[in-house]
Structure formats: C-alpha cells, structure tokens
Amino acid sequence: MSQNTLTITDNRTGKSYEIPIKNGTIRALDLRQIKLDENDFGMMTYDPAFTNTASCTSKITFIDGDRGILMYRGYPIEELAEKSTYLETAYLILHGELPTRAQLDDWTWHITHHTFIHESIKKFLDGFHYDAHPMGMLISTVAALSTFYKDAKDIFNADSRRKQTYRLIGKMPTLSAFAYRHSLGMPLVYPDNDLSYTGNFLNMLFKTTEVKYKPNPTLEHALDVLFILHADHEQNCSANAMRSVGSSHVDPYCATAAATAALYGPLHGGANEEVLHMLREIGSVKNVPEYIKHVKAKEKLLMGFGHRVYKNYDPRAKIIKRIAYEVFEVMGRNPLIDIALECERIALEDDYFVSHKLYPNVDFYSGLIYEAMGFPISMFTVLFAIPRTAGWIAQWQELLLDAEQKISRPRQVYLGYDKRSYIPIDHR
Ligand code: CMC
C-alpha cells in the first residue's frame, strides 16, 4: 500500500477505501466512490464557508497564519514593503517574477497611459446622490467598463487580458477619485501622467486651485506601502468572488465588480471603516476596558481583530503601525491612536483574545493613517480595492489558465421538504 494514501473505513458497510494524498490534500471527488449501495449518490464533504477546503492550487501568495508570514511569489511582505513599489509589486504578482528595468518602465508606461476613463462615465456618476457611498459608485462604474471594452470578452487571448489588466489597474484610481470628488461636489481632476501611481491618485483626490499638484513625498510613499500590503491575500472572500464569478467566463470588469462588492462587506475590506466608527464610539482611553467587556460578552466585535487564517499578529498590521507614525509626523497625531493602542494592549494580555488567537489585522491601523491623511471614512474600503485589483486579476488569470478549473458550482446538503403537492390558496 502506498504511503501517500489515506485509508477510510465506512462503518456503515465495513468497506475500506484507499484515497491518494497529494500536496497534503485528498480530492473531494475521490470520496464519491464511498456509497451505501449502487443507488447512493456517494460521499461528499460538508464545509460551510470553506474553512478547510482548498478550491484551487496557486503560485501567487503564501500565508502561514500561525507564524504570521505573508509572501507574494516567494518574496516576504516586509522586504517588498521596504524595497519595492506598488507597481513593481503588482507586476510581480501578475507575472510571477520581479521585472527588469525595461519591463518595469514598459509596465509603468502602459498603466499610466490607461488612467483616463470614457467621458460618459462622468454622466453615470452624476446620477448618484451626493452622499452615495464611493464603494457603491466604484462597483457600478467598474462593471460599466465592461460595456466600453468589448474586446474584454476575449478572455483566453493573452493580448486582450494584458490590455484589460492595464486598463483595470490604471482606471481604478480614476474611478475612485471621481466618485470622491462627486461626493464633495468638486470638479473632477484628470490624471497627471508626470506623477507616480499613488502621487497621481492623491492629485485626482486633493488638487484644488494649484496649477500643478505636488504630492507630499511622505504621504505618497506611505500610500504606496499600504498599496503593496493590500495587493493580494490568496483565497479571501473577494478573491474567491473573483474566481467564482470569473469561472463563468464573464469579462474581467464584471468579475472585478463582483470582487469589489465582496470586499465592501464589514467582515472583509469594510472592516477598516468599522474600526474608525468603533474607536470613535469608545471615545476615550478610559472607556476601553468597558468596551472590551462587551466584546467578551459577545455583544460586540473588536473590529480590526481576528482573521480566518492569521492566528498570530498579521504581518501587515505591524508594518502599518510603523507607517502610521511617519504619517502622523507630517499630518499630526491622530488622537484615536491612543484608544487603538490601549485596545491592543488590553486584548493582547486578555485570556479571551489570547485563547481565541485574536490579533490586530490589516484593518486595525490602516484607517488611522487614512484619516490622518485626510480621507473620509467612506473612502477607506476604496483604498483597499484599488491595490487589490492586481491580486484579483492575478487570481482570475491563474484560474483561466488552470486546466483543472471549471465553472464554480458547490454542492449542497438538501434538508428541505420531500416531494409534496401544491395546495390551492384557499386551503392553506
Ligand atoms: N472580536 C471578538 N471576538 C472575535 C472576533 C473579534 N473581532 N473575531 C473572532 N472572534 C471570536 C468569535 O466570536 C469566535 O468565538 P467562539 O469560538 O467563542 O464562538 C471565534 O473568535 C472565532 O471567530 P469566527 O468568527 O468563527 O472566525 P472566522 O474565521 O469565521 O472570522 C473574521 C474571521 C475576520 C471574519 C472575524 O475575526 C471578524 O469578524 N473580525 C472582525 C472584522 C474584521 O476585522 N475583519 C477584517 C479581516 S482582515 C482584512 C480582510 O481580509 O478583509
């Protein structure tokens, strides 16, 4: 008997089955042979929320949640945050290798020259209420891009995928900035090709009457590092949405809209917004113990804490905490940081958090930086969506090129009624 197998004995029938093990997993379909009799459908696994199911093989991002390790294509996040730029990291995530100088120049040129959006999109934005949430506007306008680029449907053509990649990474900041300016009732600012990716984004957000916007280098760099940290995170809720929707072979704009919608939820990218609301609700350092009591009584969540995969300090949160102080030096200290630090201090010593392995995640400190930089809370999740676009496209492309993948279609365990007859309305 091969050592790389799992022997399963079905005690209902007494039969034994030898199931191959590959990469530490067994194939769920191999369980189908386990049957009570010929008419039995066969054994399935039940895994709500995919807590122990690998839905794909991937070579993009590695996470070791117990040791707090995150790597893109084998490069530790700490090194990329220190030495790389967002566009270089996006190239790495999408292409698998760091670019040469010529490749990086070419990549940057193409992204920079795809930042403009069709003027008609401004008309959609006009249809939104002044207080529309920018994530709602972003989801809608990304989906709308699908109607402009018919070539995007040619998803198995590498040239077409490359073109849509330039467009998506180039246009996400423009769509986001336009949504923000719309909500302020301010004139829209067009992209400036002389500026870096994050410098141009700051320009489109914050330019007022100056002829040429000059981004503050500390803020531009801080945002770039934050973008690196948010670029991919393997099979999270939005990446899974991108893959699941993409598996129907829809164009990448519609799939990205679905991924952006998944990110919007408060348990995913929307958590950075919730952290700020929570810190404001706590209001002062002295109120932290009382708040923690409510968390432990399960009346509230400590937003920005906990993670499905990290059972140790999220390595991104460590870097963000350091960057926060760099931003505070330029913009002034965000007073909410003291409340955040006190939450962290108490939580890390408290048995509830220790035993549940709850540590700060990426969203715990990012909102404090964004607020110090002058972003309204409603823009926080947008600041997650822009850099995550590179990761979503990489996940989507990997899916398309994986011969083992098919349209996503989970099974269910039906526990509803057996067959019954329709009851006329007067007899119910
Ligand atoms: N505060 C208090 N208790 C918590 C928290 C929290 N933030 N997170 C988890 N728990 C408890 C939970 O009540 C449960 O306790 P018990 O076992 O006694 O019933 C246990 O820890 C396990 O929690 P879970 O909800 O089953 O874990 P999960 O893997 O399904 O959820 C999570 C992960 C991130 C959704 C969850 O930790 C959470 O809701 N955190 C707050 C929201 C948040 O910060 N989200 C951002 C995630 S990181 C960025 C991203 O990926 O978008």
Residues whose N, C-alpha, C, O or C-beta is under 5 A from the ligand:
A	BS01	CMC	N236 P266 L267 H268 G269 A271 V295 K300 L301 L302 M303 G304 F305 G306 H307 R308 H356 N361 V362 D363
